């Protein structure tokens, strides 16, 4: 032990860690100092057993725990002797290095091993078993052990969590402190998961001027991004300025000056709507709208001519082969699909959309056309494959997504197809639509399929609704429920609800039930009972894979936050055989059902067939396959095929998915759906919320709660109108094709 003014200094080896908080790095541990154990406590990021550390602080006496050394400053020391270096590396502290690799490294580089890793890491490629990918893992892990610690301590003093500090470091590298010190608002502009408010709080702690141009510019962009998050592609001038003024508490003149600067700099686009009002776009959204409109026009006018004189004969043969009779609307849909360059088919459950998709595929194949099928999500694509017996891909995989919003398939290297059919088109936002249309080859026919009564896309835009308003894009709406579907109350009730009528409930041997409960805790208890015992027993359903709880709301007594906590304890309870990781208030456990809640374009995935790719997207559902506490990683299997390894710092992108929101359920289908019926915020008690939820079920719907709440949802038709300029752009093009 040494002394430094008022502080004592100890140096030793971490013997064991008693407590460690992943969010802020607070630790309680025992360190071995010449065979004497001393208990230390304080903020020491990434501390692990076997670390050699020097700590400065004050010895205190706790009434219950006894002597504890309160650490004010800590320094990680590098091992210097060969045996120390081997022990350090073989402990697994550096990802990618185990006992055998540690032995090879020390044998090759001796006492210079750690310097080689830090300053000349390319030399590690000469060691057996270390390739480029493993070398990258070793370098990153080593930086976390040394370089990143000092960096994190700097940001901890500004009340930034370890996980966020790691994200900042990985985004900006060694220049991160200088970059963030100059303009902390860059975190909101360029870092996923950081909002303006968080960056603004940091800026205030750093002493940034309240009227800083950086602050006002970031506030404007924050508000435009917030509007995009709400589904709007543009924002009206009055609303934008008033919102920024309220959020930042600055003058209108300051906002107008900075808004003009942003327009000049190309970071904001100003346009005029059909009524002459000023509207403002993020550049990517403005560009996407314009491109979608013009490319749809090109596809409509350039589609290859197909002889459709024999359509009636084909339909007769199709009906004969299938043993069915198509309704007039269905026949019209088949005919229009080959006449039109762009065609939209809509309809609710039980209206025969799948039958018509198969008929459309058949008629195009009969004239030798090559067809591609796709859908926005993995589950929707899988369902399309099952319905058509042909391969269907997600749109991202169809376009060969490369990460960083880059696609291999585009106008320079288009898709190879004569016909492309996209299902669940209501889920496609304006940005993805642009990327897709950019890859459509000249002469191809496009067929979009969806349900106009579903909720709109999570991302910005109202693509399906805008397409349906376009007078030069042909659409057919199927609205008749067919005899083969009449045994299902799910389809029938979906249409009754859509018409504002009460559903048929609780008929024996049917598939639509209502359990009457009034209190929130009773609703949750009933849902718990249904999942744990009754549905698995009576319907032979797997609670984890077959049953999905869907709630309109996150908070409240029947929201997904409460439901996930309860259902995790029922479906995947704690066990000595399961590894757990505590991420703040959340617990992730091996076997958990989880969901990605934000797009991550760069995260890598692999399959058991050695296929590799990038990207996991908002709404993707998977299962926790493994948790490695030493490597600080969690492995998740999506769509039963894509395996993704998450660093613990990225787990804010995941949430439990035993219960999910209605918006997150779009495009998915489950054997059974359970939905709580309670009084929640009015904007979430609407007909299309209810309609979307129940149409996610294939075999069974159970509503639990108050019938008054059900009736109110059916009667309330409110749907927030989205600001979208696509319909206006499509209308302006109509004169170019003689309409």
BELDABEL-V873371 format. One record per residue. N is the residue number from 1. RES is the residue in one letter. SS is DSSP state (h for helix, s for strand, l for the rest). OMEGA is omega as a letter, one per 30 degrees, with the letter a starting at -180 (999 if undefined). NEAR is the number of other ideal C-beta (glycine too) atoms within 12 Angstrom. Layout:
N|RES|SS|OMEGA|NEAR / N|RES|SS|OMEGA|NEAR
This chain:
1|X|l|l|20 / 2|X|s|l|13 / 3|X|s|l|13 / 4|X|s|a|16 / 5|X|l|a|10 / 6|X|l|a|11 / 7|X|s|l|21 / 8|X|s|a|26 / 9|X|s|l|27 / 10|X|s|l|37 / 11|X|s|a|24 / 12|X|s|a|28 / 13|X|s|l|32 / 14|X|s|a|37 / 15|X|s|l|24 / 16|X|s|a|21 / 17|X|s|a|27 / 18|X|s|a|21 / 19|X|s|l|22 / 20|X|s|l|29 / 21|X|l|a|24 / 22|X|l|a|30 / 23|X|l|a|27 / 24|X|l|l|25 / 25|X|l|l|34 / 26|X|s|a|25 / 27|X|s|l|35 / 28|X|s|a|27 / 29|X|s|l|35 / 30|X|s|l|28 / 31|X|s|a|40 / 32|X|s|l|23 / 33|X|s|a|25 / 34|X|l|l|12 / 35|X|l|l|10 / 36|X|s|a|15 / 37|X|s|l|22 / 38|X|s|l|33 / 39|X|s|l|34 / 40|X|s|l|45 / 41|X|s|l|33 / 42|X|s|l|32 / 43|X|s|l|32 / 44|X|l|a|39 / 45|X|l|l|41 / 46|X|l|l|40 / 47|X|l|l|40 / 48|X|l|l|33 / 49|X|l|a|26 / 50|X|l|l|30 / 51|X|l|l|38 / 52|X|s|a|33 / 53|X|s|l|41 / 54|X|s|a|28 / 55|X|s|l|41 / 56|X|s|a|27 / 57|X|s|a|31 / 58|X|s|l|24 / 59|X|s|l|25 / 60|X|s|l|20 / 61|X|s|l|13 / 62|X|s|a|14 / 63|X|l|a|8 / 64|X|l|a|7 / 65|X|l|l|17 / 66|X|s|a|13 / 67|X|s|l|20 / 68|X|s|a|28 / 69|X|s|a|37 / 70|X|s|a|29 / 71|X|s|l|35 / 72|X|s|l|24 / 73|X|s|l|26 / 74|X|s|l|39 / 75|X|s|l|23 / 76|X|s|a|33 / 77|X|l|l|23 / 78|X|l|l|25 / 79|X|l|a|30 / 80|X|l|a|16 / 81|X|l|a|16 / 82|X|h|a|22 / 83|X|h|l|17 / 84|X|h|l|23 / 85|X|h|l|33 / 86|X|h|a|29 / 87|X|h|a|22 / 88|X|h|a|36 / 89|X|h|a|39 / 90|X|h|l|24 / 91|X|l|a|25 / 92|X|l|a|25 / 93|X|l|l|36 / 94|X|l|a|41 / 95|X|l|l|32 / 96|X|l|a|31 / 97|X|l|l|38 / 98|X|l|a|23 / 99|X|h|a|17 / 100|X|h|l|19 / 101|X|h|l|30 / 102|X|h|l|35 / 103|X|h|l|23 / 104|X|h|a|23 / 105|X|h|a|40 / 106|X|h|l|30 / 107|X|h|a|19 / 108|X|h|a|23 / 109|X|h|l|27 / 110|X|h|a|18 / 111|X|h|l|20 / 112|X|h|a|19 / 113|X|h|a|39 / 114|X|h|l|36 / 115|X|h|l|20 / 116|X|h|a|28 / 117|X|h|a|40 / 118|X|h|a|23 / 119|X|h|a|17 / 120|X|l|a|17 / 121|X|h|a|31 / 122|X|h|l|17 / 123|X|h|l|21 / 124|X|h|l|35 / 125|X|h|l|21 / 126|X|h|a|18 / 127|X|l|a|29 / 128|X|l|l|15 / 129|X|l|l|21 / 130|X|l|l|30 / 131|X|l|a|16 / 132|X|h|a|14 / 133|X|h|l|18 / 134|X|h|l|23 / 135|X|h|l|29 / 136|X|h|l|20 / 137|X|h|a|28 / 138|X|h|a|37 / 139|X|h|a|31 / 140|X|h|a|28 / 141|X|h|l|32 / 142|X|h|l|34 / 143|X|h|l|27 / 144|X|h|a|33 / 145|X|h|a|38 / 146|X|l|a|28 / 147|X|h|a|28 / 148|X|h|a|34 / 149|X|h|l|32 / 150|X|h|l|25 / 151|X|h|a|34 / 152|X|h|l|39 / 153|X|h|l|29 / 154|X|h|a|23 / 155|X|h|l|35 / 156|X|h|l|31 / 157|X|l|l|19 / 158|X|l|l|28 / 159|X|l|l|19 / 160|X|l|a|35 / 161|X|l|l|30 / 162|X|h|a|38 / 163|X|h|l|36 / 164|X|h|l|34 / 165|X|h|l|39 / 166|X|h|l|38 / 167|X|h|l|33 / 168|X|h|a|41 / 169|X|h|a|34 / 170|X|h|l|25 / 171|X|h|a|24 / 172|X|h|l|25 / 173|X|h|a|17 / 174|X|h|l|16 / 175|X|h|a|15 / 176|X|h|a|32 / 177|X|h|a|26 / 178|X|h|a|16 / 179|X|h|a|22 / 180|X|h|l|37 / 181|X|h|l|24 / 182|X|h|a|18 / 183|X|l|a|26 / 184|X|l|a|39 / 185|X|l|l|39 / 186|X|h|l|29 / 187|X|h|l|39 / 188|X|h|a|34 / 189|X|h|a|29 / 190|X|h|a|22 / 191|X|l|l|32 / 192|X|l|l|28 / 193|X|l|l|26 / 194|X|l|l|33 / 195|X|l|a|26 / 196|X|h|a|34 / 197|X|h|l|22 / 198|X|h|l|26 / 199|X|h|a|36 / 200|X|h|l|29 / 201|X|h|l|22 / 202|X|h|a|34 / 203|X|h|l|33 / 204|X|h|l|20 / 205|X|h|l|19 / 206|X|h|l|27 / 207|X|l|l|12 / 208|X|l|a|26 / 209|X|l|a|17 / 210|X|l|a|18 / 211|X|l|a|20 / 212|X|l|l|25 / 213|X|h|l|25 / 214|X|h|a|34 / 215|X|h|a|37 / 216|X|h|l|38 / 217|X|h|l|36 / 218|X|h|l|38 / 219|X|h|l|40 / 220|X|h|l|44 / 221|X|h|l|39 / 222|X|h|a|33 / 223|X|h|l|40 / 224|X|h|l|44 / 225|X|h|l|33 / 226|X|h|l|25 / 227|X|h|l|31 / 228|X|h|l|33 / 229|X|h|l|26 / 230|X|l|l|28 / 231|X|l|a|29 / 232|X|l|l|37 / 233|X|l|l|48 / 234|X|s|a|41 / 235|X|s|l|43 / 236|X|s|a|27 / 237|X|h|a|31 / 238|X|h|a|17 / 239|X|h|a|23 / 240|X|h|a|38 / 241|X|h|a|31 / 242|X|h|l|16 / 243|X|h|l|27 / 244|X|h|l|37 / 245|X|h|l|24 / 246|X|h|a|15 / 247|X|h|a|24 / 248|X|h|a|34 / 249|X|l|l|16 / 250|X|l|a|27 / 251|X|l|l|16 / 252|X|h|a|21 / 253|X|h|l|14 / 254|X|h|a|26 / 255|X|h|a|34 / 256|X|h|l|24 / 257|X|h|a|20 / 258|X|h|l|35 / 259|X|h|l|34 / 260|X|h|l|22 / 261|X|h|a|20 / 262|X|h|l|32 / 263|X|h|l|25 / 264|X|h|a|14 / 265|X|h|l|16 / 266|X|l|a|15 / 267|X|l|l|25 / 268|X|l|l|34 / 269|X|s|l|29 / 270|X|s|l|28 / 271|X|s|l|29 / 272|X|s|l|17 / 273|X|l|a|24 / 274|X|l|l|13 / 275|X|l|l|9 / 276|X|l|a|10 / 277|X|l|l|20 / 278|X|s|l|23 / 279|X|s|a|32 / 280|X|s|a|42 / 281|X|s|l|41 / 282|X|l|a|37 / 283|X|h|a|25 / 284|X|h|a|29 / 285|X|h|l|39 / 286|X|h|l|35 / 287|X|h|a|25 / 288|X|h|l|38 / 289|X|h|a|41 / 290|X|h|a|28 / 291|X|h|l|28 / 292|X|h|a|43 / 293|X|h|a|38 / 294|X|h|a|25 / 295|X|h|l|36 / 296|X|h|l|42 / 297|X|h|l|31 / 298|X|h|a|26 / 299|X|h|a|35 / 300|X|h|a|35 / 301|X|h|a|24 / 302|X|h|a|21 / 303|X|l|a|32 / 304|X|l|l|24 / 305|X|l|l|16 / 306|X|l|l|28 / 307|X|l|a|16 / 308|X|l|a|22 / 309|X|l|a|13 / 310|X|l|a|18 / 311|X|h|a|29 / 312|X|h|l|17 / 313|X|h|l|17 / 314|X|h|a|30 / 315|X|h|l|33 / 316|X|h|l|19 / 317|X|h|l|18 / 318|X|h|l|29 / 319|X|h|a|21 / 320|X|h|a|13 / 321|X|h|a|15 / 322|X|h|a|20 / 323|X|l|a|10 / 324|X|l|l|22 / 325|X|l|l|18 / 326|X|l|l|32 / 327|X|l|a|25 / 328|X|h|l|15 / 329|X|h|a|25 / 330|X|h|l|35 / 331|X|h|l|28 / 332|X|h|a|27 / 333|X|h|l|40 / 334|X|h|a|42 / 335|X|h|a|30 / 336|X|h|a|30 / 337|X|h|a|43 / 338|X|h|l|36 / 339|X|h|a|26 / 340|X|l|l|37 / 341|X|l|l|36 / 342|X|s|a|41 / 343|X|s|a|40 / 344|X|s|l|41 / 345|X|s|l|45 / 346|X|s|l|33 / 347|X|s|l|39 / 348|X|l|a|35 / 349|X|l|l|37 / 350|X|l|a|31 / 351|X|l|l|37 / 352|X|l|l|36 / 353|X|h|a|43 / 354|X|h|l|32 / 355|X|h|a|37 / 356|X|h|l|42 / 357|X|h|l|41 / 358|X|h|l|32 / 359|X|h|l|39 / 360|X|h|l|48 / 361|X|h|a|38 / 362|X|h|a|29 / 363|X|h|l|37 / 364|X|h|l|35 / 365|X|h|a|21 / 366|X|h|l|25 / 367|X|l|l|24 / 368|X|l|a|13 / 369|X|l|l|28 / 370|X|l|a|22 / 371|X|s|l|34 / 372|X|s|l|38 / 373|X|s|l|38 / 374|X|s|l|45 / 375|X|s|a|44 / 376|X|l|a|47 / 377|X|l|l|41 / 378|X|h|a|38 / 379|X|h|l|37 / 380|X|h|l|40 / 381|X|h|l|36 / 382|X|h|l|29 / 383|X|h|l|29 / 384|X|h|l|38 / 385|X|h|a|23 / 386|X|h|a|20 / 387|X|h|a|27 / 388|X|h|a|30 / 389|X|l|l|14 / 390|X|l|a|25 / 391|X|l|l|20 / 392|X|s|a|34 / 393|X|s|l|34 / 394|X|s|l|42 / 395|X|h|l|46 / 396|X|h|l|39 / 397|X|h|l|36 / 398|X|h|a|34 / 399|X|l|l|35 / 400|X|l|a|26 / 401|X|s|a|34 / 402|X|s|a|22 / 403|X|s|a|21 / 404|X|l|l|14 / 405|X|l|l|23 / 406|X|s|a|19 / 407|X|s|l|32 / 408|X|l|l|21 / 409|X|l|a|30 / 410|X|l|a|24 / 411|X|l|l|21 / 412|X|l|l|11 / 413|X|l|a|16 / 414|X|l|l|26 / 415|X|l|l|36 / 416|X|l|a|20 / 417|X|l|l|29 / 418|X|l|a|29 / 419|X|s|l|42 / 420|X|s|a|44 / 421|X|s|l|47 / 422|X|s|l|48 / 423|X|s|l|49 / 424|X|l|a|47 / 425|X|h|l|46 / 426|X|h|a|43 / 427|X|h|a|42 / 428|X|l|l|46 / 429|X|l|a|40 / 430|X|h|a|45 / 431|X|h|l|36 / 432|X|h|l|41 / 433|X|h|l|42 / 434|X|h|a|37 / 435|X|h|l|37 / 436|X|h|a|44 / 437|X|h|l|43 / 438|X|l|a|31 / 439|X|l|a|35 / 440|X|l|a|42 / 441|X|l|l|29 / 442|X|l|l|20 / 443|X|l|a|25 / 444|X|l|l|36 / 445|X|s|l|40 / 446|X|s|l|44 / 447|X|s|l|48 / 448|X|s|a|49 / 449|X|s|l|49 / 450|X|s|l|40 / 451|X|l|a|40 / 452|X|l|a|35 / 453|X|l|l|33 / 454|X|l|l|43 / 455|X|l|l|39 / 456|X|l|a|38 / 457|X|l|l|39 / 458|X|l|l|36 / 459|X|l|a|37 / 460|X|l|l|39 / 461|X|l|l|43 / 462|X|l|a|40 / 463|X|h|a|46 / 464|X|h|a|41 / 465|X|h|l|33 / 466|X|h|l|38 / 467|X|h|a|43 / 468|X|h|l|29 / 469|X|h|a|22 / 470|X|l|a|33 / 471|X|l|l|19 / 472|X|l|l|28 / 473|X|l|a|39 / 474|X|s|l|30 / 475|X|s|l|32 / 476|X|s|l|35 / 477|X|s|l|26 / 478|X|s|a|36 / 479|X|l|a|27 / 480|X|l|l|24 / 481|X|l|a|28 / 482|X|l|a|29 / 483|X|h|a|15 / 484|X|h|a|17 / 485|X|h|a|26 / 486|X|l|l|17 / 487|X|l|a|18 / 488|X|l|l|29 / 489|X|h|l|34 / 490|X|h|l|40 / 491|X|h|a|38 / 492|X|h|a|33 / 493|X|h|l|39 / 494|X|h|l|40 / 495|X|h|l|33 / 496|X|h|l|27 / 497|X|h|l|39 / 498|X|h|l|32 / 499|X|l|l|20 / 500|X|l|a|20 / 501|X|l|a|17 / 502|X|l|l|21 / 503|X|l|l|35 / 504|X|l|a|23 / 505|X|l|l|27 / 506|X|l|l|19 / 507|X|l|a|16 / 508|X|l|l|9 / 509|X|l|l|13 / 510|X|l|a|23 / 511|X|l|a|32 / 512|X|s|a|36 / 513|X|s|l|34 / 514|X|s|l|32 / 515|X|s|a|29 / 516|X|s|l|21 / 517|X|l|a|28 / 518|X|l|a|21 / 519|X|l|a|18 / 520|X|h|a|29 / 521|X|h|l|20 / 522|X|h|l|22 / 523|X|h|l|39 / 524|X|h|a|35 / 525|X|h|l|24 / 526|X|h|l|35 / 527|X|h|l|46 / 528|X|h|l|34 / 529|X|h|l|25 / 530|X|h|a|38 / 531|X|h|a|39 / 532|X|h|a|25 / 533|X|h|a|18 / 534|X|h|a|24 / 535|X|h|l|36 / 536|X|h|a|23 / 537|X|h|a|13 / 538|X|h|a|15 / 539|X|h|a|25 / 540|X|l|a|15 / 541|X|l|l|29 / 542|X|l|a|18 / 543|X|l|a|34 / 544|X|l|a|29 / 545|X|l|a|23 / 546|X|l|a|25 / 547|X|s|l|41 / 548|X|s|l|48 / 549|X|s|a|50 / 550|X|s|l|45 / 551|X|s|l|46 / 552|X|l|a|42 / 553|X|l|l|33 / 554|X|l|a|25 / 555|X|l|a|18 / 556|X|l|a|24 / 557|X|l|l|28 / 558|X|l|l|43 / 559|X|l|a|29 / 560|X|h|l|38 / 561|X|h|l|25 / 562|X|h|a|30 / 563|X|h|a|45 / 564|X|h|l|38 / 565|X|h|a|25 / 566|X|h|a|33 / 567|X|h|l|35 / 568|X|h|a|36 / 569|X|h|a|22 / 570|X|h|a|28 / 571|X|h|a|37 / 572|X|l|a|32 / 573|X|l|l|20 / 574|X|l|a|19 / 575|X|l|l|12 / 576|X|l|a|9 / 577|X|l|a|11 / 578|X|l|l|20 / 579|X|l|l|25 / 580|X|s|l|23 / 581|X|s|l|32 / 582|X|s|a|20 / 583|X|s|a|32 / 584|X|l|a|18 / 585|X|l|a|14 / 586|X|s|l|25 / 587|X|s|l|28 / 588|X|s|a|42 / 589|X|s|l|33 / 590|X|l|a|29 / 591|X|l|a|31 / 592|X|l|l|41 / 593|X|s|a|39 / 594|X|s|l|43 / 595|X|s|l|36 / 596|X|s|a|36 / 597|X|l|l|30 / 598|X|l|l|28 / 599|X|l|l|29 / 600|X|s|a|33 / 601|X|s|a|27 / 602|X|s|a|23 / 603|X|s|a|33 / 604|X|s|l|26 / 605|X|s|l|36 / 606|X|s|l|20 / 607|X|l|l|19 / 608|X|l|l|13 / 609|X|l|l|10 / 610|X|l|l|10 / 611|X|l|a|16 / 612|X|s|l|21 / 613|X|s|l|34 / 614|X|s|l|27 / 615|X|s|l|34 / 616|X|s|a|39 / 617|X|l|a|42 / 618|X|l|l|33 / 619|X|l|l|39 / 620|X|l|a|43 / 621|X|s|l|43 / 622|X|s|a|38 / 623|X|s|a|34 / 624|X|s|a|39 / 625|X|s|a|29 / 626|X|s|l|25 / 627|X|s|a|31 / 628|X|s|a|21 / 629|X|l|l|21 / 630|X|l|l|22 / 631|X|l|a|27 / 632|X|l|a|33 / 633|X|s|l|29 / 634|X|s|a|37 / 635|X|s|a|31 / 636|X|s|l|40 / 637|X|s|l|30 / 638|X|s|l|38 / 639|X|l|l|32 / 640|X|l|l|18 / 641|X|l|a|26 / 642|X|s|a|34 / 643|X|s|a|30 / 644|X|s|l|38 / 645|X|s|l|30 / 646|X|s|l|36 / 647|X|s|a|33 / 648|X|h|a|35 / 649|X|h|a|34 / 650|X|h|a|30 / 651|X|h|l|39 / 652|X|h|l|30 / 653|X|h|a|34 / 654|X|s|l|40 / 655|X|s|l|38 / 656|X|s|a|41 / 657|X|l|l|40 / 658|X|l|l|40 / 659|X|s|a|44 / 660|X|s|l|43 / 661|X|s|l|38 / 662|X|h|a|40 / 663|X|h|a|36 / 664|X|h|a|37 / 665|X|h|a|40 / 666|X|l|l|40 / 667|X|l|l|43 / 668|X|l|l|38 / 669|X|l|a|35 / 670|X|s|l|38 / 671|X|s|a|27 / 672|X|s|l|37 / 673|X|s|l|42 / 674|X|s|a|47 / 675|X|s|l|49 / 676|X|s|l|50 / 677|X|s|a|43 / 678|X|l|l|38 / 679|X|l|a|27 / 680|X|l|l|33 / 681|X|l|a|17 / 682|X|h|a|17 / 683|X|h|l|16 / 684|X|h|l|34 / 685|X|l|a|34 / 686|X|l|a|30 / 687|X|h|a|34 / 688|X|h|l|36 / 689|X|h|l|42 / 690|X|h|a|44 / 691|X|h|a|42 / 692|X|h|a|42 / 693|X|h|a|45 / 694|X|h|l|50 / 695|X|l|l|44 / 696|X|l|a|43 / 697|X|s|l|39 / 698|X|s|a|28 / 699|X|s|a|26 / 700|X|s|l|33 / 701|X|s|l|46 / 702|X|s|l|44 / 703|X|s|a|44 / 704|X|s|l|39 / 705|X|s|a|38 / 706|X|l|l|26 / 707|X|h|l|23 / 708|X|h|l|18 / 709|X|h|l|34 / 710|X|h|a|36 / 711|X|h|a|24 / 712|X|h|l|26 / 713|X|h|a|39 / 714|X|h|a|30 / 715|X|h|a|20 / 716|X|l|a|26 / 717|X|l|a|20 / 718|X|l|l|17 / 719|X|l|a|23 / 720|X|l|l|20 / 721|X|l|l|13 / 722|X|l|l|32 / 723|X|l|l|35 / 724|X|l|a|41 / 725|X|l|a|38 / 726|X|h|a|45 / 727|X|h|l|33 / 728|X|h|l|27 / 729|X|h|l|34 / 730|X|h|a|35 / 731|X|h|a|24 / 732|X|h|a|23 / 733|X|l|a|27 / 734|X|h|a|22 / 735|X|h|a|12 / 736|X|h|l|18 / 737|X|h|l|23 / 738|X|l|l|11 / 739|X|l|999|17
